[in-house]
Amino acid sequence: MQEIIELLGWINVFLLVFNLSLFATRRIYKNLDKKSKISKYIVLIMRILKKYHKLSGILLILTGIIHGYLALNGNLYLHTGMILWLSIVLMFSIYLLGKMEIFKKLWVKWHRYLGFLLIILLLIHLINPWLL
C-alpha cells in the first residue's frame, strides 16, 4: 500500500509542476526574441500545457484526495498535505469565480499569487510532511 501512496504522491507532484509550468513558459516566451528558434519550441510547449491545464488540475484534485485518504488511513488531520490540497481546491475555485462577470479581470492575478504559495506549500510538504 505504501508504494501506491508514494506513486500517487509523485503523480501529484508531476501534475502540480505541469500546471505551474504554464505560467513559467509564458514568462519565458514574453522575454524571448519571437524570431528565435527556441521561441517556436516554447510556443509548442505552451500549447500543450494550455490544452491539458484544466484536465490536469482536476486530476490533481482527485488524485490528491485519494493520496491523502490512503496516507492518513481515512482520517482527517491538519497536515501539510491537507493544507496543500485545500490550496489547490482554492485555486480551482478562483478559476471558477473568474467565469463570473464581476471577477473576470481579478481572478488571474489571484490564481498566479496562489501558484507561488503552492510552490512553497509543496516544498514544505515534501521536506517535512508532519510539520504540523
C-alpha positions as CSV (number, residue, x, y, z in Angstrom):
1,M,0.0,0.0,0.0
2,Q,2.9,2.4,0.8
3,E,4.1,2.1,-2.8
4,I,0.7,3.2,-4.1
5,I,0.6,6.1,-1.7
6,E,4.1,7.2,-2.9
7,L,3.3,6.7,-6.5
8,L,0.1,8.9,-6.1
9,G,2.2,11.5,-4.3
10,W,4.7,11.7,-7.2
11,I,1.9,11.8,-9.7
12,N,0.5,14.8,-7.8
13,V,3.9,16.5,-7.8
14,F,4.1,16.0,-11.6
15,L,0.6,17.3,-12.1
16,L,1.3,20.4,-9.9
17,V,4.6,21.2,-11.6
18,F,2.9,20.6,-15.0
19,N,0.2,23.1,-14.2
20,L,2.6,25.7,-12.7
21,S,4.8,25.3,-15.8
22,L,2.3,27.1,-18.0
23,F,2.9,30.4,-16.2
24,A,6.7,29.9,-16.3
25,T,6.8,29.2,-20.0
26,R,4.6,32.2,-20.7
27,R,7.0,34.4,-18.8
28,I,10.0,32.9,-20.7
29,Y,8.3,33.4,-24.0
30,K,7.4,37.0,-23.2
31,N,11.1,37.8,-22.8
32,L,12.3,36.0,-25.9
33,D,13.0,37.2,-29.4
34,K,10.0,36.0,-31.2
35,K,12.1,35.2,-34.3
36,S,14.5,32.8,-32.5
37,K,14.3,29.1,-32.9
38,I,13.7,28.4,-29.2
39,S,10.6,30.7,-29.2
40,K,9.0,28.2,-31.7
41,Y,9.6,25.4,-29.2
42,I,8.3,27.4,-26.3
43,V,5.1,28.1,-28.3
44,L,4.7,24.4,-28.9
45,I,5.2,23.7,-25.2
46,M,2.7,26.4,-24.2
47,R,0.1,24.9,-26.5
48,I,0.5,21.5,-24.9
49,L,0.4,22.9,-21.4
50,K,-2.6,25.1,-22.1
51,K,-4.5,22.2,-23.7
52,Y,-4.2,20.0,-20.7
53,H,-4.1,22.6,-17.9
54,K,-7.7,22.3,-16.7
55,L,-7.7,18.5,-17.1
56,S,-4.5,18.1,-15.1
57,G,-5.8,20.5,-12.4
58,I,-9.0,18.4,-12.0
59,L,-6.9,15.2,-11.9
60,L,-4.6,16.8,-9.3
61,I,-7.6,17.5,-7.0
62,L,-8.9,13.9,-7.4
63,T,-5.5,12.1,-7.1
64,G,-4.6,14.4,-4.2
65,I,-7.7,13.4,-2.2
66,I,-7.1,9.8,-2.9
67,H,-3.4,10.1,-1.9
68,G,-4.3,11.9,1.4
69,Y,-7.1,9.4,2.2
70,L,-4.8,6.5,1.8
71,A,-1.8,8.1,3.5
72,L,-3.9,9.0,6.6
73,N,-5.9,5.8,6.7
74,G,-9.1,7.6,6.0
75,N,-8.7,10.0,8.9
76,L,-8.6,13.8,8.7
77,Y,-5.6,15.5,10.3
78,L,-4.3,19.1,10.0
79,H,-1.4,18.1,7.9
80,T,0.9,19.9,5.4
81,G,-0.7,17.8,2.6
82,M,-4.2,18.8,3.7
83,I,-3.2,22.5,3.6
84,L,-1.6,22.0,0.1
85,W,-4.7,20.2,-1.2
86,L,-7.1,22.8,0.2
87,S,-4.9,25.5,-1.5
88,I,-5.2,23.6,-4.8
89,V,-9.0,23.4,-4.4
90,L,-9.0,27.2,-3.6
91,M,-7.0,27.8,-6.8
92,F,-9.6,25.9,-8.8
93,S,-12.4,27.8,-7.0
94,I,-10.7,31.1,-8.0
95,Y,-10.7,29.9,-11.6
96,L,-14.4,29.1,-11.4
97,L,-15.1,32.6,-9.9
98,G,-13.3,34.0,-12.9
99,K,-16.2,32.8,-15.0
100,M,-18.4,35.3,-13.2
101,E,-18.5,38.8,-14.8
102,I,-17.6,40.5,-11.5
103,F,-14.3,38.6,-11.2
104,K,-13.3,38.4,-14.8
105,K,-10.3,40.7,-14.5
106,L,-9.3,39.9,-10.9
107,W,-9.1,36.1,-10.9
108,V,-5.9,35.6,-13.0
109,K,-3.9,37.8,-10.5
110,W,-5.0,35.8,-7.5
111,H,-4.6,32.5,-9.4
112,R,-1.0,33.4,-10.0
113,Y,-0.4,34.6,-6.4
114,L,-1.7,31.3,-5.2
115,G,0.6,29.5,-7.6
116,F,3.6,30.9,-5.8
117,L,2.1,29.9,-2.5
118,L,1.6,26.3,-3.8
119,I,5.3,26.0,-4.6
120,I,6.1,26.9,-1.0
121,L,3.5,24.5,0.4
122,L,4.7,21.7,-1.9
123,L,8.3,22.2,-0.7
124,I,7.2,22.2,2.9
125,H,5.1,19.0,2.3
126,L,8.0,17.2,0.6
127,I,10.6,18.2,3.1
128,N,8.6,17.7,6.3
129,P,5.0,16.4,5.8
130,W,4.4,16.1,9.6
131,L,5.5,19.6,10.4
132,L,2.1,20.5,12.0
